[in-house]
């Protein structure tokens, strides 16, 4: 059986996609699920000891559980098929290197990962409308991978507008909806609860929880609504 999973997207860059993706991986581990992180496209990395590395990709690797019954890690080219050195928009980085981001390649890598685990948590790059080349943008990639999209809303000034516009874009483009997570970006945000209440009244359900500022990964994982999350993905490889 094909393993289920989620696509973690953000309203913008720097809103906490990696934090939420790692919290999902940690929570799945706590629920007895083998789960693997994947970041199809990453910008801003370097080669160390003959291996390309990126901070987000490394975090996903750290919180992933063994990929197979043999406790092997999957090949990096499946976890991160497109990694670019400069921290710029991925389609520009790809152009500079004479490469093209292929959704078919990403789908193939996802299928390879799905075959060896119970769930795959895929993290996007940047915001929802970040261009990825001739095949489309981040929403188009989510649609191509056919995974429920979890939208990360970073709580800060301007997040209401970004979240609601993102929700409209997701609805128009027909991506599968998995819910949204609030991520507290600064401590003691005066209107934190008011922002969440405003979004809960206007965003499509389910609201999957709020990860507090500076929370340890276990705390962040426990803050998520696992009844809703596991209810979305009932089948998979044991």
Legacy VTK file of the C-alpha trace (Angstrom):
# vtk DataFile Version 3.0
C-alpha trace
ASCII
DATASET POLYDATA
POINTS 238 float
0.000 0.000 0.000
1.163 3.536 -0.705
2.131 5.488 2.396
0.132 8.626 3.150
1.571 11.976 4.076
1.198 15.737 4.059
2.551 18.722 2.168
3.604 21.508 4.552
3.368 24.924 2.900
3.645 28.446 4.271
2.067 31.828 3.773
5.595 33.197 3.249
9.223 32.385 3.847
10.347 32.309 7.458
6.960 31.383 8.951
8.021 28.042 10.423
7.416 25.373 7.784
10.422 23.342 8.911
9.391 23.630 12.557
5.894 22.354 11.797
7.176 19.602 9.484
9.576 18.403 12.187
6.805 18.566 14.801
4.716 16.335 12.532
7.598 13.867 12.195
8.167 13.890 15.951
4.474 13.391 16.678
4.186 10.553 14.199
7.108 8.853 15.928
5.337 9.246 19.283
2.268 7.582 17.753
4.313 4.641 16.552
4.478 5.637 12.891
7.635 5.430 10.803
7.778 8.738 8.959
10.218 10.326 6.542
10.773 14.001 5.809
11.265 15.297 2.281
12.140 18.726 0.884
11.867 18.530 -2.896
13.398 21.957 -3.523
15.838 23.784 -1.245
17.898 26.923 -1.751
20.782 28.003 0.419
23.176 25.172 1.151
26.732 24.018 0.764
28.877 20.995 0.045
30.536 19.424 3.079
32.657 16.291 2.782
31.268 15.561 -0.660
27.636 15.894 0.416
25.265 18.798 -0.226
23.551 19.960 2.934
20.903 22.495 3.897
19.672 23.475 7.357
16.028 22.554 6.648
16.929 19.241 4.997
19.208 18.353 7.914
16.411 19.066 10.409
13.970 16.858 8.499
16.547 14.074 8.405
17.114 14.392 12.141
13.422 13.945 13.031
12.699 11.219 10.492
12.433 7.654 11.769
14.292 4.781 10.072
13.122 4.686 6.503
12.884 0.903 6.214
12.751 -2.216 8.313
16.507 -2.465 7.721
16.938 0.921 9.479
18.555 2.466 6.440
18.431 6.128 5.505
17.042 6.823 2.033
19.315 8.306 -0.635
19.657 12.084 -0.370
18.586 12.493 -3.996
15.150 11.178 -2.977
14.875 13.345 0.135
16.056 16.489 -1.663
16.111 16.035 -5.426
16.791 19.733 -6.090
19.271 21.578 -3.877
20.811 24.914 -4.859
23.706 26.766 -3.250
22.531 30.408 -3.321
19.683 31.401 -0.952
17.500 32.788 -3.738
14.235 31.880 -5.453
14.605 28.261 -6.608
13.604 28.844 -10.230
16.287 31.548 -10.528
18.869 29.290 -8.880
17.894 26.505 -11.290
18.265 28.845 -14.275
21.708 29.926 -13.097
22.814 26.280 -12.927
21.226 25.346 -16.242
18.785 22.961 -14.574
15.024 22.578 -14.689
12.843 21.478 -11.790
10.774 18.488 -12.933
7.573 17.556 -11.117
7.844 14.053 -12.578
11.246 13.584 -10.928
9.843 14.825 -7.594
6.840 12.496 -7.880
9.178 9.578 -8.558
11.306 10.413 -5.498
8.199 10.701 -3.324
6.986 7.298 -4.535
10.359 5.764 -3.643
10.124 7.192 -0.129
6.487 6.162 0.274
7.386 2.577 -0.552
9.636 2.310 2.486
7.827 4.147 5.269
4.384 4.758 6.701
4.082 8.511 6.073
6.070 11.168 4.225
6.064 14.795 5.381
6.935 17.003 2.414
8.075 20.550 3.120
7.688 23.244 0.497
9.976 26.219 -0.059
9.018 29.848 0.453
5.370 30.784 0.044
2.598 29.146 -1.925
3.124 31.113 -5.142
6.905 30.747 -5.330
7.699 29.911 -8.979
9.395 26.586 -9.631
9.922 26.928 -13.367
7.907 26.034 -16.428
5.656 23.518 -14.638
4.218 25.996 -12.156
4.577 27.111 -8.563
4.452 25.577 -5.093
0.676 25.022 -5.174
1.008 23.286 -8.538
3.623 20.976 -7.020
1.311 20.163 -4.121
-1.482 19.319 -6.560
0.911 17.156 -8.603
1.931 15.206 -5.484
-1.715 14.791 -4.397
-1.041 15.215 -0.687
-3.183 17.105 1.860
-1.780 20.611 2.250
-1.105 21.935 5.745
-0.741 25.721 5.732
1.634 27.258 8.276
0.655 30.744 9.447
3.422 32.613 11.260
1.797 34.815 13.907
3.025 38.374 13.343
1.830 41.707 11.986
0.327 41.110 8.535
-0.352 37.409 9.001
-4.138 37.774 8.709
-3.929 39.168 5.198
-1.327 36.615 4.107
-3.260 33.693 5.558
-6.587 34.636 4.008
-5.063 35.321 0.591
-3.244 31.988 0.778
-6.489 30.219 1.665
-8.199 31.753 -1.386
-5.343 30.653 -3.658
-5.498 27.083 -2.318
-9.260 26.916 -2.853
-9.024 28.268 -6.419
-6.275 25.843 -7.425
-7.909 22.714 -6.058
-5.169 21.491 -3.726
-6.248 18.908 -1.158
-6.801 20.671 2.154
-5.348 19.237 5.361
-5.785 22.235 7.657
-3.710 25.055 9.094
-1.261 25.504 11.961
-0.404 28.729 13.786
3.270 29.182 14.657
4.179 31.813 17.267
7.145 33.715 15.809
7.811 36.134 18.672
7.346 35.862 22.441
4.536 37.709 24.212
2.678 38.686 21.055
-0.002 40.986 22.466
-2.799 40.007 20.065
-1.855 36.358 19.569
-5.187 34.929 20.719
-7.140 37.584 18.819
-5.267 36.727 15.608
-6.002 33.032 16.042
-9.686 33.725 16.803
-9.951 35.925 13.703
-8.444 33.230 11.500
-10.536 30.445 13.032
-13.645 32.437 12.136
-12.535 32.917 8.521
-10.255 30.022 7.549
-11.474 26.647 6.398
-11.315 23.932 9.076
-9.544 22.076 10.521
-7.439 24.297 12.752
-4.650 21.943 13.827
-3.177 23.893 16.732
-0.652 26.551 17.743
3.034 25.890 18.341
4.289 28.249 21.072
7.382 30.382 20.581
10.555 28.539 21.546
8.732 25.292 22.319
10.739 22.083 22.378
9.883 19.730 19.529
7.978 17.346 21.810
5.854 20.263 23.038
5.249 21.427 19.487
4.212 17.935 18.426
1.809 17.623 21.346
0.232 20.979 20.447
-1.097 19.536 17.171
-4.522 17.935 16.765
-3.596 14.304 16.200
-7.196 13.107 16.079
-7.677 15.248 12.974
-4.263 14.465 11.498
-4.339 10.697 11.870
-7.940 10.652 10.714
-6.771 12.065 7.367
-4.316 9.217 6.843
-5.656 5.842 7.950
-3.804 3.567 5.550
-0.136 2.937 5.024
2.790 0.583 5.287
3.126 -0.847 8.771
LINES 1 239
238 0 1 2 3 4 5 6 7 8 9 10 11 12 13 14 15 16 17 18 19 20 21 22 23 24 25 26 27 28 29 30 31 32 33 34 35 36 37 38 39 40 41 42 43 44 45 46 47 48 49 50 51 52 53 54 55 56 57 58 59 60 61 62 63 64 65 66 67 68 69 70 71 72 73 74 75 76 77 78 79 80 81 82 83 84 85 86 87 88 89 90 91 92 93 94 95 96 97 98 99 100 101 102 103 104 105 106 107 108 109 110 111 112 113 114 115 116 117 118 119 120 121 122 123 124 125 126 127 128 129 130 131 132 133 134 135 136 137 138 139 140 141 142 143 144 145 146 147 148 149 150 151 152 153 154 155 156 157 158 159 160 161 162 163 164 165 166 167 168 169 170 171 172 173 174 175 176 177 178 179 180 181 182 183 184 185 186 187 188 189 190 191 192 193 194 195 196 197 198 199 200 201 202 203 204 205 206 207 208 209 210 211 212 213 214 215 216 217 218 219 220 221 222 223 224 225 226 227 228 229 230 231 232 233 234 235 236 237
